[in-house]
Amino acid sequence: MVGSTVMAGGGVEVTRVGGRWRVTRPWPRPLRPILHSYAGYWEAAASPYRVRLVPTGRAVVVISLGEPFSRIRRLGDTGPSSRVTGSLVAGLEDGARVCDHPGGQEAIRLELTPLGAYRLFAVPMSELTNRVVELRDVLGPDAGVLVERLAVTGDWGARFDLLDLALSARLARGPRPAPEVTHAWRLLSRAGGAVPVGRIAAEVGWSQGYLIRRYTEQVGLTPKMSARVLRFHRAVGLLARDGANLAEVTATCGFYDQAHLNREFRALAGTTPGRTAAARVTEGALAL
């Protein structure tokens, strides 16, 4: 539930969203092409919670200014949980992840396009697929200094100034994705995943094998898995609308039938379309 919105200094907008406050302001021009979301937030009342993160086709950065997540694990994984003790980077996922937090969270969260993340992180995105790692392991020791400066800065406008400057500088010197990969991603994302890989390869002028190798390196998922995730994410968005109809969502997103839709939700999110619609996924998170 979204509550009232207030304007603070420096163009900062503060909105009550359920049990937390969300802080935003217009993104700087250099970052706009690579961002889906960029916001700070803090809990209105500190209490433990658990969320299920579902695939979105986006990379995530969480800069922890308060209590970090206590446990992060892939759904169904019986191995050890990810050993993340503070700020983190999450690569693209092809399955759900469960996160536990002890309460008292204050953070800045960014959702990045995969090719924007490739430029910003300056590592092959395939190295981060289905992984959650410490921010400093990707951005280096300077990331720790930046997080400390953000934490001791109480003004949100000043916090955004610091982070905007650091991100823009890193982006300017990051690697450029191959134009063919950029075009392939654009084709898939604009069509919600409903483009055959063979057609994409023909359009960019590469063999399917070469496209798959280069695309997976720079995006983090294969073109085929990207298509599945993008189609799933589109379906989630449609199901979040009032009066959503399963049959219409199935047809619009290109699933064979509702059984196919159900299988994909089970495979990618570990839940059903109905439960997802009822929970209203927010920023890739399904409350548990």
C-alpha positions as a Markdown table, in Angstrom:
| # | Residue | x | y | z |
|---|---|---|---|---|
| 1 | Met | 0.0 | 0.0 | 0.0 |
| 2 | Val | 1.4 | 3.4 | -1.0 |
| 3 | Gly | 0.9 | 6.2 | 1.4 |
| 4 | Ser | 1.5 | 9.9 | 1.2 |
| 5 | Thr | 4.5 | 11.5 | -0.6 |
| 6 | Val | 6.5 | 14.4 | 0.6 |
| 7 | Met | 9.2 | 16.4 | -1.1 |
| 8 | Ala | 12.5 | 17.0 | 0.6 |
| 9 | Gly | 15.4 | 19.3 | -0.4 |
| 10 | Gly | 17.4 | 18.7 | -3.6 |
| 11 | Gly | 14.5 | 17.2 | -5.5 |
| 12 | Val | 14.3 | 14.2 | -3.1 |
| 13 | Glu | 10.9 | 12.5 | -2.9 |
| 14 | Val | 9.9 | 10.4 | 0.1 |
| 15 | Thr | 7.0 | 7.9 | -0.1 |
| 16 | Arg | 5.5 | 5.5 | 2.4 |
| 17 | Val | 5.2 | 2.1 | 0.8 |
| 18 | Gly | 3.8 | -0.5 | 3.1 |
| 19 | Gly | 6.1 | -0.9 | 6.0 |
| 20 | Arg | 9.0 | 1.2 | 4.6 |
| 21 | Trp | 9.9 | 4.6 | 3.4 |
| 22 | Arg | 11.2 | 4.9 | -0.2 |
| 23 | Val | 13.4 | 7.8 | -1.3 |
| 24 | Thr | 14.0 | 8.8 | -4.9 |
| 25 | Arg | 15.0 | 11.6 | -7.1 |
| 26 | Pro | 15.6 | 12.0 | -10.8 |
| 27 | Trp | 18.5 | 9.9 | -12.1 |
| 28 | Pro | 21.6 | 11.6 | -13.6 |
| 29 | Arg | 21.6 | 11.5 | -17.4 |
| 30 | Pro | 24.6 | 9.1 | -17.8 |
| 31 | Leu | 22.9 | 6.5 | -15.7 |
| 32 | Arg | 19.4 | 6.6 | -17.2 |
| 33 | Pro | 20.0 | 4.1 | -20.0 |
| 34 | Ile | 21.3 | 1.4 | -17.6 |
| 35 | Leu | 18.8 | 1.7 | -14.7 |
| 36 | His | 15.4 | 0.2 | -14.0 |
| 37 | Ser | 15.2 | 1.4 | -10.4 |
| 38 | Tyr | 17.4 | 3.5 | -8.1 |
| 39 | Ala | 16.0 | 4.2 | -4.6 |
| 40 | Gly | 16.9 | 4.5 | -1.0 |
| 41 | Tyr | 14.6 | 3.1 | 1.7 |
| 42 | Trp | 14.4 | 2.4 | 5.4 |
| 43 | Glu | 11.9 | 0.5 | 7.5 |
| 44 | Ala | 9.2 | 2.4 | 9.3 |
| 45 | Ala | 9.3 | -0.2 | 12.1 |
| 46 | Ala | 12.1 | -2.7 | 12.5 |
| 47 | Ser | 10.9 | -6.3 | 12.3 |
| 48 | Pro | 12.3 | -9.5 | 10.8 |
| 49 | Tyr | 11.0 | -10.5 | 7.4 |
| 50 | Arg | 11.6 | -13.0 | 4.6 |
| 51 | Val | 11.2 | -12.4 | 0.9 |
| 52 | Arg | 11.5 | -14.6 | -2.2 |
| 53 | Leu | 13.3 | -12.9 | -5.1 |
| 54 | Val | 12.1 | -14.0 | -8.5 |
| 55 | Pro | 14.0 | -13.7 | -11.8 |
| 56 | Thr | 13.6 | -10.2 | -13.5 |
| 57 | Gly | 16.3 | -10.2 | -16.2 |
| 58 | Arg | 18.1 | -7.5 | -14.1 |
| 59 | Ala | 21.2 | -7.3 | -12.0 |
| 60 | Val | 20.8 | -5.8 | -8.5 |
| 61 | Val | 23.1 | -3.8 | -6.2 |
| 62 | Val | 22.1 | -3.3 | -2.5 |
| 63 | Ile | 24.2 | -0.9 | -0.5 |
| 64 | Ser | 23.5 | -1.6 | 3.1 |
| 65 | Leu | 23.5 | 1.4 | 5.4 |
| 66 | Gly | 22.0 | -0.5 | 8.3 |
| 67 | Glu | 21.4 | -4.1 | 9.2 |
| 68 | Pro | 22.3 | -6.5 | 6.2 |
| 69 | Phe | 20.5 | -9.6 | 5.2 |
| 70 | Ser | 21.2 | -12.5 | 7.7 |
| 71 | Arg | 20.7 | -15.3 | 5.2 |
| 72 | Ile | 20.5 | -15.6 | 1.4 |
| 73 | Arg | 19.9 | -18.9 | -0.4 |
| 74 | Arg | 18.6 | -20.3 | -3.7 |
| 75 | Leu | 15.2 | -21.8 | -3.3 |
| 76 | Gly | 15.5 | -25.6 | -2.8 |
| 77 | Asp | 19.3 | -25.4 | -2.3 |
| 78 | Thr | 20.4 | -27.6 | 0.6 |
| 79 | Gly | 24.0 | -26.3 | 0.5 |
| 80 | Pro | 25.4 | -23.4 | 2.6 |
| 81 | Ser | 23.8 | -20.0 | 2.3 |
| 82 | Ser | 25.6 | -17.1 | 0.5 |
| 83 | Arg | 28.2 | -15.6 | 2.9 |
| 84 | Val | 27.3 | -12.0 | 2.3 |
| 85 | Thr | 27.7 | -9.8 | 5.4 |
| 86 | Gly | 27.0 | -6.3 | 4.0 |
| 87 | Ser | 26.4 | -4.6 | 0.7 |
| 88 | Leu | 26.0 | -7.0 | -2.2 |
| 89 | Val | 25.7 | -7.6 | -6.0 |
| 90 | Ala | 23.3 | -10.1 | -7.4 |
| 91 | Gly | 23.7 | -11.3 | -11.0 |
| 92 | Leu | 20.9 | -12.5 | -13.3 |
| 93 | Glu | 19.0 | -15.4 | -12.0 |
| 94 | Asp | 17.1 | -18.3 | -13.6 |
| 95 | Gly | 15.4 | -19.3 | -10.3 |
| 96 | Ala | 14.1 | -17.9 | -7.1 |
| 97 | Arg | 16.2 | -16.9 | -4.1 |
| 98 | Val | 15.0 | -16.6 | -0.4 |
| 99 | Cys | 16.4 | -13.7 | 1.7 |
| 100 | Asp | 16.0 | -13.3 | 5.5 |
| 101 | His | 16.5 | -10.0 | 7.2 |
| 102 | Pro | 16.6 | -9.4 | 11.0 |
| 103 | Gly | 14.9 | -6.0 | 10.7 |
| 104 | Gly | 16.2 | -2.4 | 10.8 |
| 105 | Gln | 17.1 | -2.3 | 7.2 |
| 106 | Glu | 18.3 | 0.9 | 5.6 |
| 107 | Ala | 19.8 | 0.7 | 2.1 |
| 108 | Ile | 20.1 | 2.0 | -1.4 |
| 109 | Arg | 18.9 | -0.5 | -4.1 |
| 110 | Leu | 19.7 | -0.4 | -7.8 |
| 111 | Glu | 18.2 | -2.6 | -10.6 |
| 112 | Leu | 20.4 | -2.5 | -13.7 |
| 113 | Thr | 20.0 | -3.7 | -17.2 |
| 114 | Pro | 22.4 | -6.7 | -17.7 |
| 115 | Leu | 24.6 | -4.8 | -20.2 |
| 116 | Gly | 24.6 | -1.8 | -18.0 |
| 117 | Ala | 25.8 | -4.0 | -15.2 |
| 118 | Tyr | 28.5 | -5.4 | -17.5 |
| 119 | Arg | 29.8 | -1.9 | -18.1 |
| 120 | Leu | 29.6 | -0.9 | -14.4 |
| 121 | Phe | 31.0 | -4.1 | -12.9 |
| 122 | Ala | 33.7 | -4.6 | -15.6 |
| 123 | Val | 33.5 | -8.4 | -15.3 |
| 124 | Pro | 31.9 | -11.1 | -17.5 |
| 125 | Met | 28.3 | -11.2 | -16.3 |
| 126 | Ser | 28.4 | -15.0 | -16.7 |
| 127 | Glu | 30.7 | -15.0 | -13.6 |
| 128 | Leu | 27.8 | -13.6 | -11.5 |
| 129 | Thr | 25.0 | -15.7 | -12.9 |
| 130 | Asn | 22.9 | -17.2 | -10.0 |
| 131 | Arg | 25.3 | -15.7 | -7.5 |
| 132 | Val | 25.2 | -13.1 | -4.7 |
| 133 | Val | 28.6 | -11.6 | -3.8 |
| 134 | Glu | 30.0 | -8.8 | -1.6 |
| 135 | Leu | 30.0 | -5.4 | -3.3 |
| 136 | Arg | 33.7 | -5.0 | -2.7 |
| 137 | Asp | 34.4 | -8.3 | -4.5 |
| 138 | Val | 33.1 | -6.7 | -7.7 |
| 139 | Leu | 33.9 | -3.0 | -7.4 |
| 140 | Gly | 37.1 | -3.3 | -5.4 |
| 141 | Pro | 38.2 | -1.9 | -2.0 |
| 142 | Asp | 37.0 | 1.6 | -2.9 |
| 143 | Ala | 33.5 | 0.3 | -2.6 |
| 144 | Gly | 33.9 | -0.1 | 1.2 |
| 145 | Val | 35.0 | 3.5 | 1.5 |
| 146 | Leu | 32.0 | 4.7 | -0.5 |
| 147 | Val | 29.6 | 2.7 | 1.6 |
| 148 | Glu | 31.1 | 4.1 | 4.8 |
| 149 | Arg | 30.7 | 7.7 | 3.5 |
| 150 | Leu | 27.1 | 7.0 | 2.5 |
| 151 | Ala | 26.4 | 5.5 | 5.9 |
| 152 | Val | 27.7 | 8.6 | 7.8 |
| 153 | Thr | 25.9 | 11.0 | 5.5 |
| 154 | Gly | 22.4 | 11.6 | 6.9 |
| 155 | Asp | 21.1 | 13.7 | 4.1 |
| 156 | Trp | 19.6 | 11.7 | 1.3 |
| 157 | Gly | 20.3 | 14.3 | -1.4 |
| 158 | Ala | 24.0 | 14.3 | -0.4 |
| 159 | Arg | 24.0 | 10.5 | -0.4 |
| 160 | Phe | 22.6 | 10.4 | -4.0 |
| 161 | Asp | 25.2 | 13.0 | -5.0 |
| 162 | Leu | 28.0 | 10.8 | -3.7 |
| 163 | Leu | 26.7 | 7.7 | -5.4 |
| 164 | Asp | 25.8 | 9.4 | -8.7 |
| 165 | Leu | 29.4 | 10.6 | -9.0 |
| 166 | Ala | 30.9 | 7.3 | -8.2 |
| 167 | Leu | 28.7 | 5.3 | -10.5 |
| 168 | Ser | 29.0 | 7.8 | -13.4 |
| 169 | Ala | 32.8 | 7.7 | -13.2 |
| 170 | Arg | 33.0 | 3.9 | -13.1 |
| 171 | Leu | 30.5 | 3.6 | -16.0 |
| 172 | Ala | 32.6 | 6.0 | -18.1 |
| 173 | Arg | 35.6 | 3.8 | -18.0 |
| 174 | Gly | 33.8 | 0.4 | -18.1 |
| 175 | Pro | 33.9 | -2.0 | -21.1 |
| 176 | Arg | 31.5 | -1.6 | -24.0 |
| 177 | Pro | 29.3 | -4.5 | -24.8 |
| 178 | Ala | 29.4 | -5.8 | -28.4 |
| 179 | Pro | 26.9 | -4.0 | -30.6 |
| 180 | Glu | 25.6 | -7.4 | -31.7 |
| 181 | Val | 24.9 | -8.4 | -28.1 |
| 182 | Thr | 23.3 | -5.1 | -27.4 |
| 183 | His | 21.0 | -5.5 | -30.5 |
| 184 | Ala | 20.2 | -9.1 | -29.5 |
| 185 | Trp | 19.2 | -8.0 | -25.9 |
| 186 | Arg | 17.1 | -5.2 | -27.3 |
| 187 | Leu | 15.2 | -7.6 | -29.6 |
| 188 | Leu | 14.5 | -10.0 | -26.8 |
| 189 | Ser | 13.5 | -7.4 | -24.2 |
| 190 | Arg | 11.3 | -5.4 | -26.5 |
| 191 | Ala | 9.4 | -8.6 | -27.5 |
| 192 | Gly | 9.2 | -9.9 | -24.0 |
| 193 | Gly | 11.3 | -12.9 | -25.0 |
| 194 | Ala | 9.1 | -13.9 | -27.9 |
| 195 | Val | 11.8 | -14.0 | -30.6 |
| 196 | Pro | 13.5 | -17.2 | -31.8 |
| 197 | Val | 17.3 | -17.4 | -31.2 |
| 198 | Gly | 17.8 | -18.3 | -34.8 |
| 199 | Arg | 16.1 | -15.2 | -36.0 |
| 200 | Ile | 18.2 | -13.1 | -33.6 |
| 201 | Ala | 21.5 | -14.7 | -34.9 |
| 202 | Ala | 20.5 | -14.1 | -38.5 |
| 203 | Glu | 19.7 | -10.4 | -37.7 |
| 204 | Val | 23.0 | -9.7 | -36.0 |
| 205 | Gly | 25.0 | -11.7 | -38.5 |
| 206 | Trp | 26.5 | -14.3 | -36.2 |
| 207 | Ser | 26.2 | -18.0 | -36.0 |
| 208 | Gln | 23.9 | -19.3 | -33.2 |
| 209 | Gly | 26.9 | -20.8 | -31.4 |
| 210 | Tyr | 28.9 | -17.6 | -31.4 |
| 211 | Leu | 25.9 | -15.5 | -30.4 |
| 212 | Ile | 25.2 | -17.8 | -27.5 |
| 213 | Arg | 28.8 | -17.6 | -26.3 |
| 214 | Arg | 29.2 | -13.8 | -26.5 |
| 215 | Tyr | 25.7 | -13.1 | -25.3 |
| 216 | Thr | 26.0 | -15.3 | -22.2 |
| 217 | Glu | 29.3 | -13.8 | -21.3 |
| 218 | Gln | 28.0 | -10.2 | -21.4 |
| 219 | Val | 24.4 | -10.7 | -20.3 |
| 220 | Gly | 24.8 | -13.6 | -17.9 |
| 221 | Leu | 22.1 | -15.9 | -19.2 |
| 222 | Thr | 21.8 | -17.7 | -22.6 |
| 223 | Pro | 19.5 | -16.1 | -25.1 |
| 224 | Lys | 17.0 | -18.9 | -24.6 |
| 225 | Met | 17.0 | -18.6 | -20.8 |
| 226 | Ser | 16.8 | -14.8 | -21.2 |
| 227 | Ala | 13.7 | -15.3 | -23.3 |
| 228 | Arg | 12.1 | -17.5 | -20.6 |
| 229 | Val | 12.9 | -15.0 | -17.8 |
| 230 | Leu | 11.7 | -12.0 | -19.8 |
| 231 | Arg | 8.4 | -13.8 | -20.7 |
| 232 | Phe | 7.9 | -14.8 | -17.0 |
| 233 | His | 8.7 | -11.2 | -15.9 |
| 234 | Arg | 6.2 | -9.8 | -18.4 |
| 235 | Ala | 3.5 | -12.2 | -17.1 |
| 236 | Val | 4.2 | -11.2 | -13.5 |
| 237 | Gly | 3.7 | -7.6 | -14.4 |
| 238 | Leu | 0.4 | -8.3 | -16.1 |
| 239 | Leu | -0.8 | -10.5 | -13.2 |
| 240 | Ala | -0.2 | -7.5 | -10.9 |
| 241 | Arg | -2.9 | -5.5 | -12.6 |
| 242 | Asp | -6.4 | -5.4 | -11.2 |
| 243 | Gly | -8.7 | -7.8 | -12.9 |
| 244 | Ala | -5.9 | -9.8 | -14.5 |
| 245 | Asn | -7.1 | -12.8 | -16.4 |
| 246 | Leu | -5.0 | -15.9 | -16.6 |
| 247 | Ala | -6.1 | -16.9 | -20.1 |
| 248 | Glu | -5.3 | -13.4 | -21.4 |
| 249 | Val | -1.9 | -13.4 | -19.7 |
| 250 | Thr | -1.2 | -16.8 | -21.2 |
| 251 | Ala | -2.0 | -15.7 | -24.7 |
| 252 | Thr | -0.4 | -12.3 | -24.5 |
| 253 | Cys | 3.0 | -13.6 | -23.2 |
| 254 | Gly | 3.2 | -16.5 | -25.7 |
| 255 | Phe | 2.7 | -19.5 | -23.4 |
| 256 | Tyr | 1.3 | -22.5 | -25.1 |
| 257 | Asp | -1.5 | -22.9 | -22.6 |
| 258 | Gln | -2.1 | -22.3 | -18.9 |
| 259 | Ala | -0.3 | -25.6 | -18.0 |
| 260 | His | 2.8 | -24.2 | -19.7 |
| 261 | Leu | 2.4 | -20.9 | -17.7 |
| 262 | Asn | 2.1 | -22.9 | -14.5 |
| 263 | Arg | 5.2 | -24.9 | -15.2 |
| 264 | Glu | 7.3 | -21.8 | -15.9 |
| 265 | Phe | 6.1 | -20.2 | -12.7 |
| 266 | Arg | 7.0 | -23.3 | -10.8 |
| 267 | Ala | 10.4 | -23.6 | -12.5 |
| 268 | Leu | 11.4 | -19.9 | -12.2 |
| 269 | Ala | 9.7 | -18.8 | -9.0 |
| 270 | Gly | 8.7 | -21.9 | -7.1 |
| 271 | Thr | 5.1 | -20.7 | -6.9 |
| 272 | Thr | 1.9 | -20.4 | -8.9 |
| 273 | Pro | 0.6 | -17.5 | -11.0 |
| 274 | Gly | -2.3 | -17.1 | -8.6 |
| 275 | Arg | -0.2 | -16.8 | -5.6 |
| 276 | Thr | 2.2 | -14.4 | -7.3 |
| 277 | Ala | -0.8 | -12.2 | -8.3 |
| 278 | Ala | -2.1 | -12.2 | -4.8 |
| 279 | Ala | 1.3 | -11.3 | -3.3 |
| 280 | Arg | 1.9 | -8.4 | -5.7 |
| 281 | Val | 5.6 | -8.8 | -6.5 |
| 282 | Thr | 7.4 | -5.5 | -5.8 |
| 283 | Glu | 10.9 | -4.9 | -7.2 |
| 284 | Gly | 11.4 | -8.6 | -7.8 |
| 285 | Ala | 10.4 | -9.5 | -4.2 |
| 286 | Leu | 7.5 | -11.8 | -3.2 |
| 287 | Ala | 6.7 | -11.4 | 0.5 |
| 288 | Leu | 6.6 | -14.7 | 2.4 |
